[in-house]
Every structure is written in C-alpha cells, then in structure tokens.
Amino acid sequence: MAANTDDIRASVSKDIAALQQEVSRLQKMISAQGAEAYYEVRGRAGKAYDEALPRAKNAVAQIRAEGVAAADAAREHPTATTTALVLAGAIGFLAGYLLSGSPQPQPRHWWR
C-alpha cells in the first residue's frame, strides 16, 4: 500500500511540475504578446500625434489671426463695438428679467 501511495505522490508531483512548466510557458507567451501590443499601440499613437500636430498648429494660427482681426476691427470702429456690446448686455439683462418673472414651483418638503 505504501508503494501505491508513493506512486500516486510521484505522479501528482510530475503533474504539478508539468503544470508549473506550462504556466511558465504561457506567462512568457503573454508577456511577449503584451510587449508586442504595447509597441504596436505606441507606434500608432506616435503616427496619430504626428498627423494631428500640423493640423493643430494650423488651427492655432487661424485662431490667432481671427483674434487679431477682431481686435483690429474693434480699434478701427470703437462706436460700433461699443454699440454691439451695449446691445448684447441689454438683451442679456432683458432675458434675465423675463426669466426671473416666471412663476417658481412651490418647494416640496419631504414630510408632505
């Protein structure tokens, strides 16, 4: 009976060692695939950045140019600029006044 138990233990030990080797092999495969995926994603991100950079620089330049043009127009026509700002303020004030006059719903208390 002792020989049979020793045989079972030896068999189980061999199975455990084989499973440990298989797990080690799978970990190495996953690690290699993870590194490959990392470098692939890193390359794609670099390409996307390189493609987006000129567009972003162009957009910033256009925004600056529009800002300068708006500032120049405001300097050249101060009366029109003042009128437009006063009109926008008056419309905002009127909208706020009209909205504040609308009836507010009665608050509902938790005990009701």
Residue frames relative to the residue before (quaternion, step in Angstrom):
aa qw qx qy qz dx dy dz
M 1.0000 0.0000 0.0000 0.0000 0.00 0.00 0.00
A 0.6278 0.5393 -0.3316 0.4528 3.58 1.06 -0.77
A 0.6349 0.5226 -0.3341 0.4606 3.56 1.03 -0.75
N 0.6380 0.5256 -0.3245 0.4598 3.57 1.00 -0.79
T 0.6491 0.5071 -0.3073 0.4765 3.62 0.99 -0.83
D 0.6481 0.5076 -0.3159 0.4718 3.57 1.00 -0.83
D 0.6307 0.5266 -0.3311 0.4639 3.57 1.04 -0.75
I 0.6487 0.5112 -0.3140 0.4682 3.57 0.98 -0.86
R 0.6545 0.5080 -0.3098 0.4664 3.58 0.94 -0.89
A 0.6524 0.5052 -0.3148 0.4691 3.58 0.94 -0.82
S 0.6469 0.5168 -0.3119 0.4660 3.56 0.99 -0.84
V 0.6609 0.4935 -0.3003 0.4790 3.58 0.94 -0.91
S 0.6368 0.5271 -0.3280 0.4572 3.59 0.99 -0.80
K 0.6455 0.5080 -0.3175 0.4737 3.56 1.01 -0.82
D 0.6488 0.5159 -0.3168 0.4610 3.58 0.99 -0.86
I 0.6510 0.5085 -0.3142 0.4679 3.58 0.98 -0.85
A 0.6475 0.5087 -0.3193 0.4691 3.60 0.94 -0.82
A 0.6482 0.5068 -0.3180 0.4710 3.59 1.00 -0.82
L 0.6528 0.5029 -0.3135 0.4719 3.59 1.00 -0.80
Q 0.6315 0.5252 -0.3339 0.4624 3.59 1.02 -0.75
Q 0.6458 0.5051 -0.3176 0.4764 3.58 1.01 -0.79
E 0.6532 0.5136 -0.3127 0.4603 3.58 0.99 -0.83
V 0.6399 0.5103 -0.3185 0.4781 3.59 0.99 -0.84
S 0.6403 0.5195 -0.3197 0.4668 3.58 0.96 -0.83
R 0.6563 0.5056 -0.3054 0.4694 3.58 0.95 -0.87
L 0.6598 0.5023 -0.3028 0.4698 3.60 0.98 -0.86
Q 0.6300 0.5285 -0.3346 0.4602 3.60 1.02 -0.76
K 0.6480 0.5078 -0.3173 0.4707 3.58 1.00 -0.80
M 0.6438 0.5161 -0.3214 0.4645 3.60 1.00 -0.81
I 0.6662 0.4950 -0.3014 0.4694 3.57 0.91 -0.92
S 0.6368 0.5271 -0.3264 0.4583 3.56 0.99 -0.79
A 0.6602 0.4971 -0.3065 0.4722 3.57 0.94 -0.87
Q 0.6704 0.4849 -0.3050 0.4716 3.60 0.93 -0.82
G 0.6293 0.5308 -0.3319 0.4605 3.58 1.05 -0.72
A 0.6539 0.4985 -0.3131 0.4752 3.57 0.96 -0.82
E 0.6422 0.5182 -0.3205 0.4650 3.57 0.99 -0.82
A 0.6606 0.4954 -0.3049 0.4745 3.58 0.94 -0.87
Y 0.6180 0.5478 -0.3417 0.4485 3.59 1.02 -0.78
Y 0.7061 0.4548 -0.2789 0.4656 3.58 0.78 -0.97
E 0.6174 0.5366 -0.3448 0.4605 3.59 1.10 -0.64
V 0.6775 0.4732 -0.2883 0.4837 3.59 0.89 -0.93
R 0.6246 0.5385 -0.3325 0.4576 3.56 1.02 -0.78
G 0.6548 0.5073 -0.3049 0.4700 3.58 0.99 -0.82
R 0.6506 0.5089 -0.3126 0.4690 3.58 0.96 -0.84
A 0.6565 0.5048 -0.3135 0.4646 3.57 0.95 -0.87
G 0.6368 0.5245 -0.3271 0.4609 3.58 1.00 -0.76
K 0.6537 0.5018 -0.3108 0.4736 3.57 0.99 -0.82
A 0.6482 0.5121 -0.3193 0.4643 3.58 0.95 -0.86
Y 0.6426 0.5131 -0.3195 0.4708 3.59 0.99 -0.81
D 0.6661 0.5061 -0.3012 0.4576 3.57 0.90 -0.92
E 0.6706 0.4839 -0.2977 0.4770 3.60 1.06 -0.71
A 0.7048 0.4730 -0.2696 0.4548 3.60 1.01 -0.78
L 0.5639 0.6475 -0.3821 0.3418 3.60 1.09 -0.63
P 0.6880 0.4565 -0.3239 0.4619 3.67 0.74 -0.82
R 0.6322 0.5279 -0.3365 0.4565 3.59 1.02 -0.73
A 0.6583 0.5039 -0.3123 0.4639 3.57 0.94 -0.85
K 0.6421 0.5094 -0.3270 0.4705 3.59 0.97 -0.80
N 0.6400 0.5206 -0.3178 0.4672 3.58 1.00 -0.82
A 0.6558 0.5082 -0.3123 0.4627 3.59 0.94 -0.86
V 0.6483 0.5076 -0.3219 0.4674 3.60 0.95 -0.82
A 0.6458 0.5141 -0.3237 0.4624 3.58 0.96 -0.82
Q 0.6595 0.5010 -0.3117 0.4657 3.60 0.96 -0.81
I 0.6409 0.5138 -0.3275 0.4670 3.58 0.98 -0.78
R 0.6342 0.5188 -0.3276 0.4706 3.58 0.98 -0.80
A 0.6611 0.5105 -0.3086 0.4551 3.57 0.89 -0.93
E 0.6577 0.4965 -0.3133 0.4720 3.59 0.96 -0.81
G 0.6374 0.5255 -0.3253 0.4602 3.58 1.01 -0.75
V 0.6499 0.4997 -0.3078 0.4829 3.56 0.99 -0.85
A 0.6489 0.5131 -0.3180 0.4631 3.59 0.96 -0.83
A 0.6543 0.4996 -0.3173 0.4708 3.61 0.96 -0.80
A 0.6517 0.5045 -0.3160 0.4700 3.59 0.97 -0.82
D 0.6456 0.5125 -0.3196 0.4673 3.58 0.98 -0.80
A 0.6510 0.5074 -0.3156 0.4681 3.58 0.97 -0.83
A 0.6480 0.5079 -0.3245 0.4657 3.58 1.00 -0.76
R 0.6510 0.5074 -0.3152 0.4684 3.59 1.05 -0.74
E 0.6832 0.4933 -0.2834 0.4578 3.57 0.99 -0.83
H 0.7957 0.1897 -0.0764 0.5701 3.61 1.06 -0.72
P 0.0495 -0.8495 0.5244 0.0310 3.61 0.47 1.11
T 0.6282 0.5429 -0.3477 0.4356 3.59 1.04 -0.68
A 0.6643 0.4902 -0.3033 0.4759 3.57 0.91 -0.88
T 0.6372 0.5246 -0.3290 0.4589 3.59 1.01 -0.79
T 0.6615 0.4997 -0.3046 0.4690 3.58 0.91 -0.90
T 0.6465 0.5173 -0.3193 0.4610 3.58 0.96 -0.84
A 0.6622 0.5017 -0.3118 0.4611 3.59 0.91 -0.86
L 0.6695 0.4893 -0.3090 0.4656 3.60 0.94 -0.81
V 0.6467 0.4994 -0.3257 0.4756 3.60 0.97 -0.80
L 0.6443 0.5214 -0.3206 0.4585 3.60 0.95 -0.83
A 0.6538 0.4996 -0.3130 0.4743 3.61 0.95 -0.87
G 0.6467 0.5131 -0.3169 0.4671 3.60 1.01 -0.79
A 0.6556 0.5114 -0.3107 0.4606 3.57 0.97 -0.86
I 0.6437 0.5073 -0.3240 0.4726 3.59 0.97 -0.79
G 0.6518 0.5104 -0.3108 0.4669 3.58 0.99 -0.81
F 0.6453 0.5104 -0.3163 0.4722 3.57 0.99 -0.84
L 0.6596 0.5120 -0.3038 0.4588 3.58 0.92 -0.91
A 0.6506 0.5044 -0.3191 0.4695 3.59 0.95 -0.85
G 0.6564 0.5065 -0.3101 0.4653 3.60 0.96 -0.80
Y 0.6467 0.5210 -0.3128 0.4610 3.55 1.00 -0.84
L 0.6794 0.4854 -0.2931 0.4657 3.56 0.92 -0.90
L 0.6716 0.4873 -0.3048 0.4676 3.58 0.97 -0.76
S 0.6499 0.5140 -0.3331 0.4500 3.60 1.03 -0.66
G 0.6573 0.5203 -0.3116 0.4474 3.59 1.14 -0.50
S 0.5300 0.6242 -0.4277 0.3828 3.61 1.17 -0.22
P 0.5513 -0.6369 0.4123 0.3471 3.61 -0.97 0.77
Q 0.3366 -0.7301 0.5652 0.1853 3.51 -1.02 0.90
P 0.4816 -0.6470 0.4841 0.3392 3.62 -0.96 0.68
Q 0.5332 -0.6224 0.4665 0.3326 3.53 -1.11 0.72
P 0.4729 -0.6713 0.4780 0.3119 3.60 -0.91 0.83
R 0.2818 -0.7447 0.5824 0.1636 3.54 -1.03 0.82
H 0.2767 -0.7714 0.5547 0.1436 3.51 -0.73 1.06
W 0.6119 -0.6021 0.3768 0.3481 3.54 -1.08 0.65
W 0.6834 0.5030 -0.3031 0.4338 3.61 1.11 -0.55
R 0.6020 0.5589 -0.3734 0.4311 3.59 1.23 -0.10
